[in-house]
Amino acid sequence: MAAGKKAKNIGKNVKGKTKEVTGKAVGNESLEMKGRAEQAAGDAKQAAQKVKDALKH
């Protein structure tokens, strides 16, 4: 996986986790759900990139 893309996907996961935890702490369900969605998007992109890398090698 390209280092830049990997870092971007990990950053998206971290950002999503931060939103989720903040949403839980303040009781904001909307923020919590946005955080979970962002983490899922980061995970999906990371998985897709791993498949691309596996096909290249």
Secondary structure as GFF3:
##gff-version 3
##sequence-region A 1 57
A	DSSP	alpha_helix	3	26	.	.	.	ID=ss1
A	DSSP	alpha_helix	29	56	.	.	.	ID=ss2
###
